[in-house]
Amino acid sequence: MTEPAALFAHSRVRPGRRDHPARRHRPGRQHAHRGFRWMLAPATLFVLVMIGFPVLDTLWLSHFSFHFGSAAHPIGLGNYATLLHDRQFWNSLEITFLLYVLALALQLVSGLYLALLLNRARRLRRLLRTLLVSPFVMPGVVVGMMFLVIFDPTIGLANWLLSLFGIPPALWLASPTWVIPTVALIDTWQWAPFVALILLAGLQSLPSDVYEAAAIDGASGFSLLRRITLPLLAPSLLVAAILRSVDLLRFFDVIYVTTEGGPGNASDTLNIYAFRQGFVFLNIGYASALMVALTAVVIVVVIALTRLRRITAW
Amino acid sequence: MRARSVLATLAAALIPCALALSSAAGTARAQSFDWQKYKGKTISFLNENNPWWNELRPFVPQFEKLTGIRVQVVTFQEQQMRQRLVTILQSKSAEVDTFMSLTSLEGALYAHAGWYAALGPLMKGNSAPGYDLADFSSALIKGETYGGKLIGIPLNIEGPIIYYRTDVFRKCGVAPPKTLASLTAAAAKTKACEPHMVPWVTRGLAPALPYTFSNVLHNFGADYFNAAGKPNLCAPAAVSAIAWYADMLKKYGPPGAVNYSFVQIADLYGQGRAAMAFESSNEFTPIMDAPGRSADTGLMLLPPGPGGSKPTVIGWGLSMSAFSREKPATWYFIQWATTKAMESKLALRGIAPPRASVASSPAYKAWLDQLPVRQRWQQLIAEMAASGTSEVGPPIDRQPQARQIIGDAIDHVLLGQATAKAAACRADKSIEAMLADR
């Protein structure tokens, strides 16, 4: 059995980022670099066209009353005014955040646990890493279809497992109460390994001298994790949180395949609601306003997490 | 007398000659129709994973050989096909030449947007002899006509019917229900007698359920709109219909019925785990292909309710994009797929024929005679065609949104989140708000 103290111990020391050769001041090269700035043009153009244009177009469309098949009429901020009074928009925003918080918490906790275990593994580390990669390289649609069968209330594996322990069958994705926890569980199955790999890289870069000093002071087990590992790992945890936040706030594929926003509107996240407005109801103007709102939410959350990361950087 | 006799003799000799000549001329015309006129062209066909397409697919290479026209096929599930199609049509792209279209759902919207090509002018002088548009059910042709223009050719005829297990009914002492009230009693009796079986299953998935619910609504004597053209779900008869539909699924449906559409229903009934399934007649072939079902399945229309019996009947059509750059070649494909010869082949594979001549052909009758359940199926389709309505949702062009509102209302009742009255009145308000937002 692994000793808790050993589980949280780390080995290799890497150079601090301030010492990195690339950061050293080299005035002689600056002039030469300036001469090759035009080489950035293709990448800049690509970013402007492929990212800038759709964003600006969505922003533009959000100011129109525009249904597919009909002419567009400018309505200024009309769609945003509708959005503020749309009960389903606020419901979707609430569902989006509920799913986000629940899934992110599950993924950070289980990802950290996996990373700590993996950090201790010596012989099978490469194999385990490969196995960890496999869930998140699977397309979301495939994952959705797989879990649709697993969580089927009548023939699903999940209820069969519950029955082995004498627990009555659950409705899972068909229950308005349980659908969000179930979707969060599916996403955690797929993405906790990704979080684990980020945290594993973080764990391997932690300085060993701190652990040695803590060991001399008699720290061990959970206190080592709480007082040393977690604070030192905070930047990596925040990187994982930022990456997962962007995905979770615009989570779509698994929900679309498993529930389409149901039962009722219980899993109608903002992205699903916007999709339905746009591609089922063909209300492109309003769907664009919803997407702008979602983008704003993602940007605010990412900025907040990025600032937090700067504060916790060491 | 003699002159009359000569005339009679001449007539007797000439009539068969004239008939023979006429027949020969017809054959010559048929042979002279140039199927290779558009050889070398390529057309694209967007369709959904539907029994009609699944049965037609093996014959497509024959069309390519006959005409020299290459057909590029893209198949999606129904909703995804529609989502893909609207983006293509909105951008006026020629990416799709022909597509399957459910006019009862999207016809008014697509016609209003000018997305359908008018088929009438293309048919003139470009149709094989004997194609005969008058052979199609006039109701179906009417459903494919907007603003006096024919925008599609009917592919099938379908509507929701009840598939029930005759062996289970016999064992439980249940007679095929004659009214909606006795249908509820039959479900209750089946539940008591066969507790491991799902007594009743129908659609619970919000956007899909108006197809089955509409039949219930009409049999309760209600309509989506009242005489003044206002949403009418809050009326007592409509509230009763919503309560009945939701209660049946809640008390006698499978766990998770709220996510059920035709795929799950056909699977559940096909596996022998449901006593009654209220689902499209179009699922007849997949259900009959399930082991044992052709021997133990009985069929009936939804029994009459307080408003009598008003079955739902709709049909898919094959339409052409207004932005197609290969309209004549595309018309060749549409007419080939809907000829008497092709529809006869499809009918023998369980696709209910929209052509009268195919429905009454000896080959089709012989196929029906092979199994009593097939005869019953055709009989129900004929009844639907004679007395059914294609109103699956309010008569407005924003059908998908209206259907979602209706589906959500019923699901809220099914999930116990609202009473039938509250859900129905809220749905009326949502539909009114949608109509006001134009």
Interface residues (C-beta under 8 A of the other chain):
Chain A: S65 H67 F68 G69 S70 D152 P153 T154 P169 L171 W172 L173 A174 P176 T259 E260 G262 P263 G264 N265 R276 F279 V280 F281 L282 N283
Chain B: Q79 Q83 V86 T87 L89 Q90 L109 Y110 H112 A113 W115 L205 A206 P207 P254 P255 G256 A257 V258 N259 L268 R273 R398 P400 Q401 Q404 D408 D411 H412 L415 Q417 D437
